[in-house]
Amino acid sequence: MVREREARALPGAIMMVLLVALTIGSVFGVIRTAVAGWDAQSWFWTVVLVVSAVSLAGLFVVNPNEAKVLVLFGSYAGTAKRAGFHWAHPFNLRRRVSLRVRNFESAKLKVNDHTGNPIEIAAVVVWRVVDTAEAVFEVDDYKNFVQVQTEAAVRNLATSYPYDAHVEGEISLRSHTNEIAEKLKGEIQDRLSKAGVEVIEARISHLAYAPEIASAMLRRQQANAIVAARQRIVEGAVGMVEMALERLAEKHVVQLDEERKAAMVSNLLVVLCSDQHTQPVVNTGTLYQ
């Protein structure tokens, strides 16, 4: 694999002054020798003029958070990352590579989750180039490579986990956002490491059931929520009934036999677990009449 190395570049300002001065001097030398008669000295100044003029093409600028990859006659000559005005071999091909942090949002992909339910999923990836040589030479188009590999990683992640957790403690796409984000980031980084790209952050930006099952899954989620709420209500009601019986026994407010306790428990559970306000019934007699 081609690894990034620093290019040999000279200060551009100094080289520009020297080359301009050499070009102007060689022009005067050609004119002076040509007037006196074309001879070997004229050819010398002509060669100097051509070389100095061609060398001016070696001047280039590197902007902040940018790099220039230099290629000389098909060989990697290094990368200039230091911002400023530089000079290198004039026959170098210079390819600009941005080192800025960039975002990529994948398209909404329709895949089946771990349990086979069709879902729609998309992700946002924050990335940047850290090795310009690998980005330019190891892959054909590193921007397109990032997009394709990101979508492949999102598809693989979606098929590895269920949309909703059906077992307590199970990792799901919807409920464990931080864990899923870390796994997605790691998988994308493994795929993009050969392209000289660093993944800074990766998160799911869109997650939903496919339209054909969305209504059914919504009813299922509502049913699960109702069951869970009922369980909490029953647990709380039983605790309150237990506390009431214990406090009555401690304070010796009334002595209740088993049948009276059962009636009291029944009444309290009806009041505490009912969806609507209960209506009191006044008993003018006794429990046994």
PAZAPA-4460 file (N, C-alpha, C; in steps of 0.05 Angstrom, whole numbers, plus 32768, in hexadecimal, padded with zeros to 4 digits):
% residues 289
    n_x    n_y    n_z   ca_x   ca_y   ca_z    c_x    c_y    c_z   seq   type   mol
   8011   7FE8   8000   8000   8000   8000   8011   8019   8000     1      M     A
   8008   802D   7FF2   8016   8047   7FF1   8010   8057   800A     2      V     A
   8025   805E   8019   8021   806E   8031   8028   808B   802D     3      R     A
   801B   809C   803B   8020   80B9   8038   803B   80C0   8043     4      E     A
   8049   80D2   8034   8062   80DD   803D   8063   80FA   8035     5      R     A
   8074   810A   8043   8075   8126   803D   8085   812C   8023     6      E     A
   807A   813D   8013   8087   8144   7FFA   809E   8158   7FFF     7      A     A
   80B2   8156   7FEE   80C9   8169   7FEF   80C2   8182   7FDF     8      R     A
   80BB   8197   7FEE   80B3   81B0   7FE2   80C3   81C7   7FED     9      A     A
   80CB   81D9   7FDC   80DA   81F1   7FE4   80C8   8209   7FE8    10      L     A
   80D1   821C   7FF8   80C0   8234   7FFC   80B9   8242   7FE2    11      P     A
   80A0   8246   7FDD   8097   8251   7FC3   809F   826E   7FBF    12      G     A
   809F   827F   7FD3   80A6   829B   7FD0   80C2   829E   7FC6    13      A     A
   80D5   8290   7FD3   80F1   8292   7FCC   80F5   8287   7FB0    14      I     A
   80E9   8271   7FA9   80ED   8265   7F8F   80E0   8277   7F79    15      M     A
   80CA   8284   7F7F   80BE   8296   7F6B   80D0   82AE   7F65    16      M     A
   80DC   82B9   7F7A   80EE   82D0   7F76   8106   82C7   7F65    17      V     A
   8112   82B1   7F6C   8129   82A7   7F5D   8122   82A1   7F40    18      L     A
   810C   8293   7F3C   8105   828C   7F20   80FD   82A4   7F0F    19      L     A
   80EF   82B7   7F1B   80E8   82CF   7F0C   8101   82DF   7F05    20      V     A
   8113   82E1   7F19   812C   82EF   7F13   813D   82E1   7EFD    21      A     A
   813D   82C6   7EFF   814C   82B7   7EEB   813F   82B9   7ED0    22      L     A
   8124   82B9   7ECF   8116   82BC   7EB5   811C   82D7   7EA8    23      T     A
   811A   82EC   7EB8   811F   8307   7EAD   813C   8309   7EA4    24      I     A
   814F   82FF   7EB4   816B   8300   7EAD   8171   82F1   7E93    25      G     A
   8164   82D9   7E90   8169   82C9   7E78   815D   82D7   7E5F    26      S     A
   8147   82E5   7E63   813C   82F4   7E4C   814F   8309   7E42    27      V     A
   815A   8318   7E55   816E   832C   7E4D   8187   831F   7E41    28      F     A
   818E   8308   7E4C   81A6   82FA   7E41   81A2   82F1   7E24    29      G     A
   818A   82E7   7E1F   8183   82DE   7E03   8183   82F6   7DF0    30      V     A
   8177   830C   7DF9   8175   8323   7DE7   8191   832E   7DE2    31      I     A
   81A1   8331   7DF7   81BC   833C   7DF4   81CE   832B   7DE2    32      R     A
   81CD   8311   7DE6   81DE   8300   7DD5   81D4   82FD   7DB9    33      T     A
   81B9   82FF   7DB6   81AE   82FD   7D9B   81B5   8315   7D8A    34      A     A
   81B6   832D   7D97   81BD   8345   7D88   81DA   8344   7D7F    35      V     A
   81EB   833A   7D90   8208   8337   7D89   820D   8321   7D75    36      A     A
   81FB   830F   7D73   81FF   82F8   7D61   81F9   82DE   7D6F    37      G     A
   81E8   82CD   7D62   81DF   82B4   7D6F   81F6   82A1   7D72    38      W     A
   81FC   829A   7D8B   8213   8288   7D90   820C   8275   7DA6    39      D     A
   8220   8267   7DB1   821B   8253   7DC6   8210   8260   7DDF    40      A     A
   8218   8279   7DE5   820F   8287   7DFD   81F1   828D   7DFA    41      Q     A
   81E8   8292   7DE2   81CB   8297   7DDD   81BB   827E   7DE3    42      S     A
   81C6   8267   7DDA   81B8   824E   7DE0   81B7   8248   7DFE    43      W     A
   81CC   824F   7E0D   81CC   824C   7E2A   81B6   825C   7E37    44      F     A
   81B4   8275   7E30   81A0   8286   7E3C   8184   827D   7E34    45      W     A
   8181   8272   7E1C   8167   8268   7E14   815F   8250   7E25    46      T     A
   8172   823E   7E2A   816C   8227   7E3B   8165   8230   7E57    47      V     A
   8174   8244   7E61   816E   824E   7E7C   8152   825A   7E7D    48      V     A
   814B   8269   7E68   8130   8275   7E67   811A   8260   7E67    49      L     A
   811D   824B   7E57   8109   8236   7E56   8107   8228   7E71    50      V     A
   811D   8221   7E7D   811D   8213   7E96   8110   8224   7EAC    51      V     A
   8117   823D   7EAE   810C   824E   7EC3   80EE   8253   7EBF    52      S     A
   80E6   8256   7EA5   80C9   825A   7EA0   80B9   8241   7EA7    53      A     A
   80C4   8229   7EA0   80B6   8210   7EA6   80B5   820C   7EC5    54      V     A
   80CB   8214   7ED2   80CC   8210   7EEF   80B7   8220   7EFE    55      S     A
   80AE   8236   7EF2   8099   8245   7EFF   807F   8235   7F03    56      L     A
   807C   8220   7EF3   8064   820F   7EF5   8065   81FE   7F0F    57      A     A
   807C   81FD   7F1C   807E   81ED   7F35   8074   81FC   7F4D    58      G     A
   806B   8215   7F4A   8060   8224   7F61   8043   821B   7F66    59      L     A
   803C   8217   7F7F   8020   8210   7F85   801A   8219   7FA2    60      F     A
   8000   821A   7FA8   7FF7   8223   7FC2   7FE7   820C   7FCF    61      V     A
   7FEC   8209   7FE9   7FDD   81F6   7FF9   7FCD   8205   800E    62      V     A
   7FB2   8202   800C   7FA0   8210   801E   7F9E   8201   8039    63      N     A
   7F95   820F   804E   7F91   8201   8068   7F7D   81EA   8065    64      P     A
   7F83   81D4   8074   7F73   81BC   8073   7F70   81B1   8056    65      N     A
   7F86   81B2   8048   7F88   81A8   802D   7FA3   819B   8029    66      E     A
   7FA5   8189   8016   7FBE   817C   800F   7FC1   817A   7FF1    67      A     A
   7FD9   817A   7FE7   7FDF   8175   7FCB   7FF0   815C   7FC8    68      K     A
   7FE5   8148   7FBA   7FF3   8130   7FB5   8003   8133   7F9B    69      V     A
   801D   812F   7F9C   802F   8133   7F86   8036   8118   7F79    70      L     A
   8034   8117   7F5F   803B   80FF   7F4F   804E   8108   7F39    71      V     A
   8065   80FC   7F39   807A   8102   7F25   807F   80EA   7F12    72      L     A
   8076   80ED   7EF9   807A   80D8   7EE5   806F   80BD   7EEF    73      F     A
   8058   80BD   7EFB   804B   80A4   7F04   8053   809A   7F1F    74      G     A
   8065   80A8   7F2D   806E   80A0   7F47   8065   80B4   7F5C    75      S     A
   805D   80A9   7F73   8054   80BB   7F89   806C   80CA   7F94    76      Y     A
   806A   80E5   7F94   8080   80F6   7F9C   807C   8101   7FB8    77      A     A
   8065   80FC   7FC4   8060   8107   7FDF   8047   8118   7FE0    78      G     A
   8041   8121   7FF8   802A   8132   7FFC   8032   814B   800B    79      T     A
   8029   8162   8000   802E   817C   800D   8015   8183   801D    80      A     A
   8018   8183   8038   8002   818A   804A   8005   81A5   8057    81      K     A
   801D   81AF   8059   8022   81C8   8067   8016   81DF   8056    82      R     A
   8005   81EE   8063   7FF8   8204   8054   800C   821A   804D    83      A     A
   800A   8225   8035   801C   823A   802C   8023   8238   800F    84      G     A
   8038   8247   8007   8041   8249   7FEB   805A   8238   7FE8    85      F     A
   8059   8225   7FD5   806F   8212   7FD3   8078   820F   7FB5    86      H     A
   808F   8202   7FB3   8099   81FC   7F98   80A3   81DF   7F98    87      W     A
   809B   81D0   7F83   80A5   81B5   7F80   80AB   81B1   7F62    88      A     A
   80B3   8199   7F5B   80BA   8193   7F3F   80A3   819C   7F2D    89      H     A
   80A9   81AB   7F18   8093   81B5   7F07   8084   81A0   7EF8    90      P     A
   808F   8188   7EF4   8081   8173   7EE6   8070   8161   7EF9    91      F     A
   806E   8169   7F12   805D   815A   7F25   8040   815F   7F1E    92      N     A
   8030   814A   7F1E   8013   814D   7F1D   8009   8150   7F39    93      L     A
   7FF9   8165   7F3E   7FF0   816C   7F59   7FD2   8167   7F5B    94      R     A
   7FCA   8156   7F6E   7FAE   8150   7F72   7FA6   815B   7F8D    95      R     A
   7F91   816B   7F8D   7F88   8177   7FA6   7F76   8163   7FB5    96      R     A
   7F7B   8161   7FD0   7F6C   814F   7FE1   7F64   8160   7FFA    97      V     A
   7F4A   8161   7FFF   7F40   8171   8016   7F44   8160   8030    98      S     A
   7F4E   816D   8045   7F50   8160   805F   7F3B   816A   8072    99      L     A
   7F27   8178   8068   7F12   8182   807A   7EFF   816B   8082   100      R     A
   7EF2   8170   8098   7EDE   815D   80A2   7EC5   815F   8091   101      V     A
   7EBB   8148   8088   7EA4   8147   8076   7E8E   8135   8080   102      R     A
   7E75   813B   8077   7E5E   812B   807F   7E54   811B   8067   103      N     A
   7E4A   8104   806C   7E3C   80F5   8057   7E24   80E8   8063   104      F     A
   7E0C   80EC   8057   7DF4   80DF   8060   7DEB   80CB   804B   105      E     A
   7DE9   80B2   8053   7DE1   809D   8040   7DC4   80A0   8039   106      S     A
   7DBD   8093   8023   7DA1   8092   801B   7D91   8080   802E   107      A     A
   7D77   8083   802E   7D66   8072   803F   7D66   8056   8032   108      K     A
   7D71   8043   8041   7D73   8028   8037   7D5D   8016   8043   109      L     A
   7D51   8005   8033   7D3C   7FF3   803C   7D49   7FD7   803F   110      K     A
   7D4B   7FCE   8058   7D57   7FB4   805D   7D46   7FA6   8072   111      V     A
   7D4D   7F8D   8077   7D3F   7F7D   808C   7D51   7F7C   80A4   112      N     A
   7D45   7F81   80BC   7D54   7F80   80D4   7D5A   7F63   80DC   113      D     A
   7D65   7F60   80F4   7D6E   7F45   80FC   7D57   7F31   80FE   114      H     A
   7D3F   7F3B   8104   7D27   7F2A   8106   7D17   7F28   80EC   115      T     A
   7D21   7F34   80D7   7D14   7F32   80BD   7D00   7F47   80B7   116      G     A
   7CFD   7F5B   80C8   7CEA   7F70   80C3   7CF6   7F85   80B0   117      N     A
   7CE8   7F8D   809B   7CF3   7FA2   8089   7CF3   7FBD   8096   118      P     A
   7D0A   7FCA   8095   7D0D   7FE5   80A1   7D1A   7FF8   808E   119      I     A
   7D18   8011   8093   7D26   8026   8084   7D3B   8032   8097   120      E     A
   7D54   8035   808D   7D6A   803F   809E   7D7C   8050   808D   121      I     A
   7D87   8064   809A   7D9B   8076   808D   7DAE   807F   80A3   122      A     A
   7DC6   8087   809B   7DDB   808F   80AE   7DEA   80A8   80A5   123      A     A
   7DF5   80B7   80B8   7E06   80CE   80B3   7E22   80C7   80BC   124      V     A
   7E36   80CB   80AB   7E51   80C5   80B1   7E62   80DF   80AF   125      V     A
   7E71   80E4   80C4   7E84   80FB   80C4   7EA0   80F0   80C0   126      V     A
   7EAE   80F8   80AB   7EC8   80EC   80A4   7EDB   8101   8098   127      W     A
   7EF4   80F9   8096   7F09   810A   808A   7F1F   80F8   8080   128      R     A
   7F2F   8103   806E   7F46   80F4   8063   7F5E   80F9   8076   129      V     A
   7F6B   80E3   807E   7F83   80E6   808F   7F9C   80DC   8081   130      V     A
   7F9A   80CC   806C   7FB1   80C2   805C   7FAA   80C8   803F   131      D     A
   7FB6   80DD   8034   7FB0   80E5   8019   7FB9   80D1   8004   132      T     A
   7FD0   80C4   8009   7FDA   80B0   7FF6   7FC7   8099   7FF3   133      A     A
   7FBD   808E   8009   7FAA   8078   8007   7F90   8081   7FFA   134      E     A
   7F87   8099   8001   7F6E   80A3   7FF5   7F6F   80A6   7FD7   135      A     A
   7F87   80AE   7FCD   7F8A   80B3   7FB0   7F91   8099   7FA1   136      V     A
   7FA3   8089   7FAC   7FAE   8073   7F9D   7FA2   8057   7FA3   137      F     A
   7F97   8053   7FBB   7F8D   8039   7FC3   7F71   8034   7FB9   138      E     A
   7F61   8048   7FB5   7F46   8045   7FAC   7F42   8057   7F93   139      V     A
   7F2F   8050   7F83   7F2A   805F   7F6A   7F1F   807B   7F70   140      D     A
   7F0A   807D   7F81   7EFE   8096   7F88   7EF7   8094   7FA5   141      D     A
   7F06   80A2   7FB7   7F02   809E   7FD3   7EE7   80A9   7FDD   142      Y     A
   7EDC   80BD   7FD0   7EC2   80C8   7FD8   7EAC   80B3   7FD2   143      K     A
   7EAD   80A8   7FBB   7E99   8093   7FB4   7E9D   807A   7FC5   144      N     A
   7EB6   8074   7FCC   7EBD   805D   7FDD   7EB0   8061   7FF8   145      F     A
   7EB1   8079   8003   7EA5   807F   801D   7E87   807A   801C   146      V     A
   7E7A   8083   8007   7E5D   8080   8005   7E55   8063   8003   147      Q     A
   7E62   8054   7FF1   7E5B   8038   7FED   7E5F   8027   8006   148      V     A
   7E77   802B   8012   7E7D   801B   802A   7E6C   8022   8042   149      Q     A
   7E64   803B   8044   7E52   8044   8059   7E37   8036   8057   150      T     A
   7E2C   8036   803F   7E12   8029   803A   7E14   800A   803F   151      E     A
   7E2B   7FFF   8038   7E2E   7FE2   803D   7E2F   7FDC   805B   152      A     A
   7E3D   7FEE   806A   7E3F   7FEA   8087   7E24   7FEE   8094   153      A     A
   7E14   8001   808B   7DF9   8006   8096   7DE7   7FEE   8091   154      V     A
   7DE9   7FE2   8079   7DD9   7FCA   8073   7DE0   7FB3   8085   155      R     A
   7DFA   7FAF   8089   7E03   7F99   8099   7DFB   7F9D   80B7   156      N     A
   7DFD   7FB6   80C0   7DF5   7FBB   80DC   7DD7   7FB7   80E0   157      L     A
   7DC7   7FBF   80CC   7DAA   7FBC   80CF   7DA1   7F9F   80D0   158      A     A
   7DAF   7F8E   80C2   7DA9   7F71   80C2   7DB4   7F63   80DA   159      T     A
   7DC4   7F70   80EA   7DD1   7F63   8101   7DC1   7F68   811B   160      S     A
   7DAF   7F7C   811B   7DA1   7F82   8134   7D83   7F86   812E   161      Y     A
   7D72   7F80   8141   7D55   7F85   813D   7D4E   7FA2   813F   162      P     A
   7D38   7FAA   8134   7D2F   7FC5   8136   7D27   7FCB   8154   163      Y     A
   7D18   7FB9   8160   7D11   7FBC   817C   7D1A   7FA4   818B   164      D     A
   7D22   7FA8   81A5   7D2B   7F92   81B6   7D12   7F83   81C0   165      A     A
   7D12   7F68   81BA   7CFC   7F57   81C4   7D04   7F48   81DD   166      H     A
   7D1E   7F49   81E4   7D28   7F3C   81FC   7D36   7F51   820C   167      V     A
   7D31   7F50   8226   7D3E   7F64   8238   7D5C   7F62   8236   168      E     A
   7D69   7F7A   8232   7D86   7F7B   822F   7D90   7F78   8213   169      G     A
   7D7F   7F71   8200   7D87   7F6E   81E4   7D8D   7F89   81D8   170      E     A
   7DA2   7F8B   81C8   7DA9   7FA4   81BA   7D97   7FA7   81A1   171      I     A
   7D8A   7FBE   819E   7D79   7FC2   8187   7D81   7FDD   817A   172      S     A
   7D78   7FE0   8161   7D7F   7FF8   8152   7D72   8011   815E   173      L     A
   7D5A   800E   8169   7D4A   8025   8172   7D52   802E   818F   174      R     A
   7D57   801B   81A0   7D5A   8021   81BC   7D77   8025   81C5   175      S     A
   7D8A   801A   81B6   7DA7   801D   81BE   7DB6   802E   81A9   176      H     A
   7DB0   8047   81A8   7DBB   8059   8194   7DD9   805C   8196   177      T     A
   7DE3   805F   81AF   7E00   8063   81B2   7E10   804A   81AB   178      N     A
   7E06   8033   81B4   7E14   801A   81AD   7E14   8015   818F   179      E     A
   7DFD   801A   8182   7DFB   8016   8165   7E0D   8029   8156   180      I     A
   7E0E   8042   8160   7E1F   8056   8153   7E3D   804E   8154   181      A     A
   7E46   8044   816B   7E62   803B   816E   7E68   8023   815B   182      E     A
   7E55   8010   815A   7E59   7FF9   8149   7E59   8001   812B   183      K     A
   7E48   8014   8124   7E47   801E   8109   7E61   802C   8102   184      L     A
   7E6B   803D   8114   7E84   804B   810F   7E9B   8038   810B   185      K     A
   7E9C   8023   811D   7EB2   8010   811A   7EB2   8000   8100   186      G     A
   7E99   7FF9   80F8   7E98   7FE9   80DF   7E9F   7FFA   80C7   187      E     A
   7E96   8013   80C6   7E9C   8025   80B0   7EBA   802A   80AF   188      I     A
   7EC6   802E   80C7   7EE3   8034   80C8   7EF3   801C   80BE   189      Q     A
   7EEB   8004   80C5   7EF9   7FEC   80BB   7EF8   7FEB   809C   190      D     A
   7EE2   7FF3   8090   7EDF   7FF2   8073   7EEF   8009   8065   191      R     A
   7EF2   8020   8073   7EFE   8037   8066   7F1C   803B   806E   192      L     A
   7F27   8029   807F   7F42   802D   8087   7F56   802B   8070   193      S     A
   7F4F   801A   805C   7F61   8017   8045   7F61   802F   8032   194      K     A
   7F4D   8041   8036   7F4B   8059   8025   7F57   8072   8033   195      A     A
   7F64   806F   8049   7F70   8086   8057   7F5B   8099   8063   196      G     A
   7F44   808F   806B   7F2E   809F   8075   7F29   8099   8092   197      V     A
   7F26   80AD   80A2   7F1F   80AA   80BF   7F02   80B1   80C3   198      E     A
   7EF3   809F   80D0   7ED7   80A4   80D7   7ED6   80B1   80F2   199      V     A
   7ECC   80CA   80F4   7ECB   80D8   810D   7EB1   80D1   811C   200      I     A
   7E9B   80CF   810E   7E82   80C8   811B   7E6F   80BB   8107   201      E     A
   7E5F   80A9   8110   7E4B   809C   80FF   7E32   8097   8110   202      A     A
   7E1B   80A1   8106   7E02   809D   8115   7DEB   8098   8101   203      R     A
   7DD7   808A   810B   7DBF   8085   80FB   7DAE   809E   80FB   204      I     A
   7DA8   80A7   80E3   7D98   80C0   80E0   7D7B   80BA   80DA   205      S     A
   7D74   80A3   80D1   7D58   809C   80CB   7D55   807E   80D1   206      H     A
   7D3F   8078   80E0   7D39   805C   80E7   7D1B   805A   80E9   207      L     A
   7D0F   8048   80D9   7CF2   8044   80DA   7CEC   8029   80CE   208      A     A
   7CD5   801F   80D5   7CCB   8007   80C8   7CC2   800E   80AC   209      Y     A
   7CC4   7FFB   809A   7CBB   7FFF   807E   7C9D   8005   807E   210      A     A
   7C94   8015   806B   7C77   801D   806B   7C64   8006   806B   211      P     A
   7C6B   7FEF   805F   7C57   7FD9   805E   7C52   7FCC   8079   212      E     A
   7C64   7FCF   808C   7C5F   7FC3   80A7   7C5F   7FD8   80BD   213      I     A
   7C61   7FF2   80B6   7C63   8006   80CA   7C4B   8007   80DC   214      A     A
   7C32   8005   80D1   7C1A   8007   80E1   7C18   7FEF   80F4   215      S     A
   7C1F   7FD7   80EA   7C1D   7FBF   80FB   7C32   7FC1   8112   216      A     A
   7C4A   7FCA   810C   7C5E   7FCD   8120   7C58   7FE3   8135   217      M     A
   7C4A   7FF8   812B   7C41   800C   813E   7C2D   8001   8152   218      L     A
   7C1A   7FF1   8148   7C07   7FE5   815B   7C15   7FD2   816E   219      R     A
   7C29   7FC4   8164   7C38   7FB2   8176   7C47   7FC2   818C   220      R     A
   7C53   7FD9   8184   7C61   7FE9   8198   7C4E   7FF5   81AC   221      Q     A
   7C36   7FFD   81A3   7C22   8007   81B6   7C19   7FF2   81C9   222      Q     A
   7C15   7FD9   81BF   7C0D   7FC3   81D0   7C22   7FBD   81E5   223      A     A
   7C3B   7FBD   81DC   7C51   7FB8   81EF   7C52   7FCE   8205   224      N     A
   7C4E   7FE7   81FC   7C4E   7FFD   820F   7C37   7FFA   8223   225      A     A
   7C1F   7FF2   821A   7C08   7FEF   822C   7C0E   7FD9   8240   226      I     A
   7C19   7FC2   8236   7C1F   7FAC   8248   7C34   7FB4   825D   227      V     A
   7C48   7FC3   8255   7C5D   7FCB   8267   7C51   7FDF   827C   228      A     A
   7C40   7FF1   8273   7C33   8004   8286   7C22   7FF5   829A   229      A     A
   7C12   7FE2   8290   7C01   7FD2   82A2   7C12   7FC3   82B7   230      R     A
   7C28   7FB8   82AF   7C39   7FAA   82C2   7C43   7FBD   82D8   231      Q     A
   7C4B   7FD5   82D0   7C54   7FE9   82E4   7C3D   7FF0   82F7   232      R     A
   7C25   7FF4   82EB   7C0E   7FFC   82FC   7C07   7FE6   8310   233      I     A
   7C07   7FCD   8307   7C01   7FB7   8319   7C16   7FB4   832F   234      V     A
   7C2F   7FB6   8328   7C44   7FB5   833C   7C41   7FCB   8351   235      E     A
   7C3B   7FE3   8348   7C37   7FF9   835B   7C1F   7FF5   836C   236      G     A
   7C09   7FEB   8360   7BF0   7FE7   836F   7BF4   7FD2   8385   237      A     A
   7C01   7FBC   837E   7C06   7FA6   8391   7C17   7FB1   83A8   238      V     A
   7C2B   7FC1   83A2   7C3C   7FCD   83B7   7C2C   7FDF   83CA   239      G     A
   7C1A   7FEF   83BE   7C0A   8001   83CE   7BF6   7FF1   83E0   240      M     A
   7BEA   7FDC   83D6   7BD8   7FCB   83E6   7BE7   7FBE   83FD   241      V     A
   7BFF   7FB4   83F8   7C0F   7FA8   840D   7C15   7FBC   8423   242      E     A
   7C1D   7FD4   841A   7C24   7FE9   842D   7C0B   7FF1   843E   243      M     A
   7BF3   7FF2   8431   7BDB   7FFA   843F   7BD4   7FE5   8455   244      A     A
   7BD6   7FCC   844E   7BD0   7FB7   8461   7BE4   7FB7   8478   245      L     A
   7BFD   7FBB   8472   7C11   7FBB   8487   7C0D   7FD3   849A   246      E     A
   7C07   7FEB   848F   7C02   8002   84A0   7BE9   7FFF   84B1   247      R     A
   7BD4   7FF3   84A6   7BBC   7FEE   84B6   7BC2   7FDB   84CD   248      L     A
   7BD2   7FC7   84C8   7BD9   7FB4   84DD   7BEA   7FC0   84F2   249      A     A
   7BFD   7FD1   84EA   7C0F   7FDE   84FD   7C00   7FF2   850F   250      E     A
   7BED   8001   8504   7BDF   8015   8513   7BC7   800A   8523   251      K     A
   7BC0   7FF1   851D   7BAA   7FE4   852A   7B90   7FF4   8526   252      H     A
   7B8D   7FFD   850D   7B75   800D   8506   7B5D   7FFB   8505   253      V     A
   7B5F   7FE4   84F9   7B49   7FD1   84F7   7B54   7FB5   84F4   254      V     A
   7B46   7FA2   84FF   7B4D   7F87   84FC   7B3E   7F7A   84E5   255      Q     A
   7B4D   7F71   84D1   7B41   7F65   84B9   7B47   7F48   84B7   256      L     A
   7B31   7F39   84B3   7B36   7F1D   84AE   7B3D   7F19   8490   257      D     A
   7B41   7F00   8488   7B4B   7EFA   846E   7B37   7F03   8458   258      E     A
   7B1D   7EFF   845E   7B09   7F06   844A   7B08   7F25   8446   259      E     A
   7B0A   7F34   845D   7B0A   7F51   845B   7B23   7F5B   844D   260      R     A
   7B39   7F4E   8452   7B52   7F56   8445   7B4F   7F51   8427   261      K     A
   7B43   7F3B   841F   7B40   7F35   8402   7B2E   7F4A   83F5   262      A     A
   7B19   7F52   8403   7B07   7F66   83F8   7B16   7F81   83F5   263      A     A
   7B25   7F88   8409   7B34   7FA1   8409   7B49   7FA1   83F2   264      M     A
   7B57   7F8B   83EF   7B6B   7F89   83DA   7B5D   7F8B   83BF   265      V     A
   7B46   7F7E   83BC   7B38   7F80   83A2   7B30   7F9C   839C   266      S     A
   7B25   7FAA   83B0   7B1C   7FC6   83AB   7B33   7FD8   83A5   267      N     A
   7B49   7FD5   83B3   7B60   7FE7   83AE   7B6C   7FE2   8392   268      L     A
   7B6E   7FC9   838A   7B79   7FC3   8370   7B67   7FCE   835A   269      L     A
   7B4D   7FCC   835E   7B3A   7FD7   834A   7B3F   7FF5   8347   270      V     A
   7B42   8003   835E   7B45   8020   835E   7B60   8027   8351   271      V     A
   7B75   8019   8359   7B90   8021   8350   7B95   8019   8333   272      L     A
   7B8A   8003   8329   7B90   7FF9   830F   7B7C   8001   82FA   273      C     A
   7B67   800F   8301   7B52   8016   82EE   7B5B   802C   82DB   274      S     A
   7B52   802B   82C2   7B58   803F   82AE   7B48   8059   82B3   275      D     A
   7B30   8056   82BF   7B1F   806D   82C4   7B1A   8071   82E2   276      Q     A
   7B0F   8088   82E8   7B09   808E   8304   7AF4   807A   830E   277      H     A
   7AF9   806F   8325   7AE5   805C   8331   7ACF   806B   833F   278      T     A
   7AB8   805F   8340   7AA1   806B   834E   7A9D   805C   8369   279      Q     A
   7A9D   806B   837F   7A9A   805E   8399   7A7E   8054   839E   280      P     A
   7A7C   803E   83AC   7A63   8031   83B4   7A62   8031   83D2   281      V     A
   7A4E   803D   83DE   7A4C   803E   83FB   7A3D   8026   8405   282      V     A
   7A4A   8016   8416   7A3E   7FFE   8422   7A31   8005   843C   283      N     A
   7A17   8004   843E   7A09   800B   8457   7A06   7FF4   846B   284      T     A
   7A0D   7FDD   8460   7A0C   7FC6   8472   7A28   7FBD   847A   285      G     A
   7A2C   7FA3   847A   7A46   7F97   8481   7A4F   7F87   8469   286      T     A
   7A67   7F7D   846B   7A72   7F6D   8456   7A62   7F53   8452   287      L     A
   7A55   7F4A   8468   7A48   7F30   8467   7A29   7F33   8462   288      Y     A
   7A20   7F4C   845F   7A03   7F4F   845B   79FE   7F61   8442   289      Q     A
***
